[in-house]
Each structure stands twice: as C-alpha cells, then as structure tokens.
Amino acid sequence: MFGGGDHDRVPHTKKMLGGSGHDLGHMGAFKTFMKEHDKDYGDHAEFKRRFNIFRQNMKKVYILQQNERGTAKYGATKFADLTELEFRRMLGLRHDMKPQVSKMVSAEIPDVELPVEFDWREKGVVTPVKNQGMCGSCWAFSVTGNVEGQWAIKHNKLISLSEQELVDCDKTDEGCNGGMPENAYEAIKELGGLETESDYPYEGRDDQCHFNKTMAQVTVNGSVELPQDETQLAKWLVKNGPVSIGINANALQFYVGGVSHPLKFLCNPKNLDHGMLIVGYGVHTTKYLHRKQPYWIVKNSWGSDWGDQGYYLVYRGDGTCGVNQMATSAVVP
C-alpha cells in the first residue's frame, strides 16, 4: 500500500465488505496486512482478537471510502489492528488544557500574492518526518515542527528539536497524556529554549526533566494565533513558515494517500484531537472530470511509513476536519 504497486487494496475491501460475512476474504487481507507490517501476535487468542478488530476496522474503511468527496484512499494501514481506544493514545490534543487567559496575540496577515502551490519542504526548513510512537505527544511534535521552521527561516539553519524536552519539562501539559501547543510555546519561553533532538532524544514515554539551559539551541519570544480564513492562513504560511494546527484525526487511522475530504458527520470540525503541521498547499486536478481539489500538505508524526510518506493531504477551503480552527505559531527572536 505504501509506495508499492498494490493500490488495488481498496476495491478488494469494498468487495470483501459487500457480502455476507466474507471471513475468508478478510482473513486473506489480514494475513497480507500482518506480513506487510511485520505483525506477530504471540498466541492464537491475540491473533483472533486482532483479526476481529481488523474486521471491524475494515467496515470503517468502507464507510470512509463510500463517503469520500476527494481522491483519498483508505485501507489497512499499520494501525488497522488497533481499537479506537488504542489509536486515541497516538493523538493527544487536549482542549481542556486551553488556558483561561490566552497570551497569544493575533497574527498580522501579509498582503501577498498567493502562488498556485507552495511547499516549505522545498526551501529546506522542514525536518524529516518523526514518529511519536504510542505516546499522546502530537502537540509537542506540532510545536517543534513549527519552531524548527521559524528558526530555519529567520537564522538560515535547520535544527531538529527535542519533543522529549517538552514531554518531560512542560508542566502545564501532561506529556504522553496530551497537551496544547499554546501552553508549549509558553513552556519553551519559560524554560529558556529547546535542546536539539540529538542532545535530548525522544523516548516516547514520560520521564524526569533533565533540560540543560546552556544546551538550548533555539528560544521563543511568544506565540501568535492565526485566522480561520484559509486564504489568510495561506498568505501567512507563504510569508512566515509552517503552521501548527489541531485537526480531527478520525480519517487518519486508515488514510493511505490522496486528497482527503470526508463529510462532516465523519470528521467533526469542532472535535480537534490531534496536533499536526501545515507545511504547504497545492491543487489536485482529477483525472477524468478535471475537478480542482485544493489541499493542504500536513506533516504528521507517525513515521514516514504512514500516509503519503508521513504526510496528510487534506482538502483546503471549507474547514475540513477543523484544519483551520486552531492554527498557531511561535515567535522566535
């Protein structure tokens, strides 16, 4: 599914789910999935349990695919054997942690002519895709991605920054139990900066804070809140760099590639539960009907073997999955 020549997975899924309990078809797909993602369940009871979860998940894939308005394909990703609860551990955006009084200021929107497409990855200000593992630290990855970009644009030096420092040392947020970018910007400011990924490596679990201020490579002065208008968001992005966002992750568990445009009932824009990073945008023209599908290029933190080489292409212009609801950025000196 990822880069291979077997993109026929989704039609198979449709066939498999259309009949009455096509267990044999499911079992074949499950064994293919196991082989592809190097899964080993230890004993037969666990194998059976995971197979049943996989089967239920393929029903969700079918519903997502049937209701897809873009070109996205959904299928048996590496998370296809996880229950909803297990999958939710890989999220971690916590609205209940939003501060009562925000210290963020409204961003000034530059008056720029928008190019048809734009991608900060081509400008060398985006680090390779990282992997948060089974820890709800998406908020930290979203923030480091944003700060990495801000620093690289301002100082012409791309430095991979430490998420683990935020997991361990940001006391307003709750590490692997979730957090909010807004708090994390303040934490970086109060701590006195961020160390590099190599000096303070990622563990994917909560640990003691061992931040050393003399090792900090970047600092943050504050943060700005961006408007929900997606044209204005694009203008700010083009002028200033990648943007931290919150999104509803409902379509992400089974996303394989293409422009994702789920219906609202499958991806409530008010229910933001995952932190990500917008690094650019583009327009896809469909093959036969030549429909234009504008999209955002969104960096995730689930490894490069997920989605479109670690990225999510989501429809741009109508607030799909709440992509425009919580856009923020650090301000770096």
N, C-alpha and C positions, 0 to 999 in steps of 0.2 A: 504494500500500500504506500509506503514512503519511498517514492522515487523509483520503485520497481515498475515492471510492465504489467502489473496485475490490478489495474484500476477497474477490473470487472467485479470487484468485491461488492459494490453497492447493488447492481442489478441482481446478483445472486441473493443478496439479503432480501430484496423485495420478493423474489420467487419463494425463498425459504419461508417467509413470514405470511405469505398469502394463503397457504394451505392449512390443513387441519393438523396441527402438531407435527410438523416436519422435523422430528427429532434427529433423524439420520442426517439430514442436510445441516442442521445446527451442529451436530457432533463433528461433522467434517470441517465445518468452518471453525469450530472451537479448536480442533487439533491443528489446523493451519495457523490459527492465532497463537497457540502455545509455541509452535515451532518458530514462528516469525519473531516472537518477542521473548524467546528463551524462558518460558514459564515452566516451573516444576513445582507441583503441589504436595509432594511428600507422600501422602497416602490417598487411598481411594475416596474416603469421606470428604476430604478437602477438594479433590478433583470434582466430585459430584456437586459439591456446594458451589464451586466456582463456575461449573458448567451451567447450573441453574441461574446464577447471577448473569452470566454471559447471555443466556437465552432471553431473560427479561430485558437486558440492555439492548439486544437487537430489535426488540419491539419499539424501544425509544428511538433507536436509529431510524427505523421505518417511519415513525411519526414525524421526526425532524425532516427526513428526506421528502416525504409527501407534501409537507407544508413549506418547503424551502422556496423562497422567491428569487434567490440569487443563483449562483452557479456552484455553491458549496456542495461537497460530497461529505457524507457522514458514514462512519463504518467502525470496524473493530480495531480501534487504536490500542495502544499499550494499556489503556485504562478500562478496557471493555470487560474486565472481570472484577471490577470494583463496585461495591454497593454505593448508593448515593452518599451515605454517611462517610465511608472511606474516602470517596472522592472529595467530599467537602473539606477534608483535612488539608487538601492541597490548595485551598483557597485562603481565606484569612483577612478579608477586608471587613472591618468591624465598625459599623455606623454608630453603635452605642458608645464608641470611644471618641466620637467627634467632640472637640472642646466646646464648652458652653459659650465662650467668647473667642472668636477667631482672631488670630494675629495676622492672618493673610490679608494682603491688600489686592485690590482689583488690578489686573494686568492692563497695561496700555496696549491697545491694538494698533499695530503699524499700518500705515496706508501703503500697502504694496500690491503690485500686480501679481496675481496668482498664476504660476505656471500650471500647465495641464497636469503634470505629475511632478512629484518631488520626493526624494529619498535621502535621509541623513546618513544612511549606511554608505552611500557612495562618496560622502565627504569625510569619511574616516573618524566619525565621532560616536560610533556605536560599538560597544564591545561584543564579542561573540555571545550567543545565547547561553545562558546559565541554567542550572537545574536546582530548584528549591527542595526537591525530594518530598517526603511525606511530612512536611512541616508547613504550617499556615503562615509563611513569611513572605507571601507575594507582595505585601505592602513595602517591605524592605527592598526587594528587587526592583520594584517600580521606582522607588526613590533613588536608589544608587544609579539606576539607568539614566534617570533624569539628571542627576548631579554629574555623572560621567560626561554626558553630552554638554551640559552647561560649561563645565570646566574645560573640556576639549575645544569648544568654540572660542571661549574667551582667552585661553592660555596656549592654544595650539599644541596640546599634549593630552592624549587619551590615556587615562589611568583606570584600570579595573579596580573598583572599590569594594570594601568589605560589607556584605549584608550581615555577617555574623556579629559584627560590632553592634549593629542596630538591634539584632535579636537579643543580645546579651545586655546591652547598656542603656537602651531606650526604656526608661522606667514607666513612661506613660502608657506605652503599648505593651502587649503581652507575648512577645516573641513568637513561638510556634503556634500560639493560640490566637494570633491575629493582631492587627493594628491599623493605623490610619496614616497615610502619607503626611498629612498636615502636622501630626504630632512628631513624626520622624524628622522633618525639617528643623523643628524647634530643638529636638534632641541633639542633632548634629551641631547646631549652633551653640547649645549649652555645653556639650561635651568638649567642644573645641576642635571639631573636624572629624574626618574619616580616614582610617588607615587603608592601605591597599589590600586587595584580595589575598595577595601572597603573604603579607605580614600578619594578617588576621583572617586565616582561611575559614571557609564555610564548613560547618559540621552538620547542619540540618537538624539540630536539637538545641534546646535551651541550655545555656552554660553560664558560668560566672563571667562577669565583665572583666576583661584584662586589657582595656584600652590604654594605650600609652600616648599621651598628648604630643610628645616630642616626635612620634612616628607619623602623626597626621599629615597627609599629603594634600588634602583639599579642605576648605572651610566653606561655610554657608552663612549668609547675612540675614536670611529671612525667606519668605515664600510669597508667591502670587497665585491668585485664583483666576482661572480663565473663563470666558463667557461660554454659554451653552450653544450659541450660534456657531454652526460648524464651518461657515465661511470665515468668520472671525478667528476661530480656532486654527484654521489652516493658515491664515495670514500670520498669526503669532508664531506658529510652528516653523514656517518658512524663514522668518526673520531671526528667531531666537533659539530653535533647537527642539529635541524630543520632549514630549509632554507626558507626565504621569497621569494615568486615568484610573477610574474604577469602572467595572463592567459587570453585567450579569453573565456568569460563566455557564449558564445552562446548556448552551450549544457546544461548549468546548470539550467536554469529555469524549465526544465521538467525532470531532472535527478532523477531517483529513486534508482538505485543501479547497481552493476556490473562494469566491466572494460569498460570505455568509450573510444571509438576510432573513432570519427567522421571523415568523409572525409574533406579534406582541404577547399573545397568550402563552407562547413557548419561551419567551425571553423578556420578562417584565423590565422595562427600563428604569423602574423605581427600585428594583431589588439588586443593588450592586453588591457583589460578594467577592470580587477578585481584582487585584491591582495589576495593571499592565503598563506598557509604554508605547505611545504612538511615535513612530519614527519617520513617517512619511505618508503619502497618499498616491493614488493613481486612478485610472479609469479602465475598466474592462469592457470590451465590446463583444457581445455574444456572437457565436459562430454563425448561426442561421438567421436569426431575426435581427441581428445587429443592434440589440438593445444596449444602451450605455449603462454600465453599472459602476458608479464612483465608489471607491473604497478607501478605508484607512489601512495602513500597514502597521500592525500592532505586535510588538515584541513580547513574547511570553517567557516564563521562567520554568519550563518543564522539559528542558533539553531540546537539542536540535532534531531528535527523532520523533517529535510530536508536530502535528500540523504541517504548515508549509515551511519546512526546515526550521521549526521553532517559532514561526510567526503565524499570526491570525489575520486574515483579510476580512474586514467587516464592512458592510455597506455604509456609505457616508452620505449624510444629508437629511436623515429623518430620525436621528437619535436611536438607531437600532441598538438593542440590549443596553441602553443607557450610556453608550460610549462617550457622550458629550456632557454627562451630568456632573462629573467630578474631576475636571481637568485642572491640574495644578503644576507649578514648577518651583524649584528652589531659585533663590537669587544668590549668585556667587560673586565674591569680590574680584 
